[in-house]
């Protein structure tokens, strides 16, 4: 069950490069993100994501997924209109 809307999906050039290099199925990452599997975030970030799901929240939702030697961040804006995939160098 998805917990929130992703809105428009955007990717930075470096995220596109990582996705292409490792042949990452981005649909799987987005599915995990919107279902509350936030990957490798800290316990604090996990709690912040949980609080961000409350209707009155104005916080973003962030996931981090390790892909071999790389990490991809998936961040959904507070208004849930845009979700961006980016790398550590973008973050």
C-alpha positions as CSV (number, residue, x, y, z in Angstrom):
1,X,0.0,0.0,0.0
2,X,1.5,3.3,-1.0
3,X,1.6,5.9,1.8
4,X,1.8,9.1,-0.2
5,X,1.8,10.5,-3.8
6,X,5.1,10.9,-5.6
7,X,4.0,13.7,-8.0
8,X,6.2,14.4,-11.0
9,X,9.4,12.3,-11.1
10,X,12.7,14.1,-11.8
11,X,16.3,13.0,-11.9
12,X,19.6,14.8,-11.8
13,X,22.1,14.0,-14.6
14,X,24.3,12.1,-12.1
15,X,21.4,10.0,-11.0
16,X,20.6,9.2,-14.6
17,X,24.2,8.1,-15.1
18,X,24.1,5.8,-12.0
19,X,20.8,4.3,-13.0
20,X,22.0,3.6,-16.5
21,X,25.4,2.2,-15.4
22,X,23.9,-0.2,-12.9
23,X,20.7,-0.9,-14.9
24,X,18.6,0.0,-11.9
25,X,14.8,-0.4,-12.3
26,X,13.7,3.0,-10.9
27,X,10.1,1.7,-10.6
28,X,11.3,-0.6,-7.9
29,X,13.0,2.1,-6.0
30,X,10.0,4.4,-6.3
31,X,7.7,1.6,-5.2
32,X,9.8,1.0,-2.1
33,X,10.0,4.7,-1.3
34,X,6.2,5.3,-1.5
35,X,5.5,2.1,0.5
36,X,7.7,3.3,3.4
37,X,10.8,1.2,2.8
38,X,13.3,4.1,3.1
39,X,16.4,2.0,2.6
40,X,19.6,3.1,4.4
41,X,18.4,6.2,6.2
42,X,19.3,6.8,9.8
43,X,16.9,6.1,12.6
44,X,16.3,9.8,13.0
45,X,15.5,10.2,9.3
46,X,13.2,7.2,9.5
47,X,11.3,8.9,12.3
48,X,11.2,12.2,10.4
49,X,9.7,10.4,7.4
50,X,7.0,8.8,9.6
51,X,6.1,12.3,11.0
52,X,6.1,13.7,7.4
53,X,3.3,11.3,6.6
54,X,0.9,13.2,9.0
55,X,-1.6,15.3,7.1
56,X,-0.5,18.5,8.7
57,X,3.2,17.9,8.0
58,X,5.3,20.3,5.8
59,X,8.3,18.0,5.7
60,X,9.9,16.1,2.8
61,X,10.2,12.3,2.7
62,X,13.7,10.9,2.0
63,X,15.0,7.5,1.1
64,X,18.6,6.3,0.5
65,X,19.4,3.2,-1.5
66,X,22.8,1.7,-1.8
67,X,23.6,0.4,-5.3
68,X,26.9,-1.4,-5.2
69,X,29.4,1.5,-4.7
70,X,26.9,4.2,-5.2
71,X,23.9,5.7,-3.3
72,X,20.8,7.1,-4.7
73,X,18.6,9.5,-2.8
74,X,14.9,9.7,-3.4
75,X,13.3,12.8,-2.0
76,X,9.6,13.7,-2.2
77,X,8.9,17.4,-1.6
78,X,6.6,18.4,1.3
79,X,3.7,19.3,-1.1
80,X,4.1,15.8,-2.7
81,X,4.2,17.4,-6.2
82,X,7.8,16.4,-7.1
83,X,10.0,13.4,-6.3
84,X,13.6,13.7,-7.2
85,X,16.3,11.0,-7.6
86,X,19.8,12.3,-7.0
87,X,23.3,11.1,-6.0
88,X,25.5,12.1,-3.1
89,X,27.3,14.7,-5.2
90,X,23.9,16.4,-5.8
91,X,22.8,16.2,-2.2
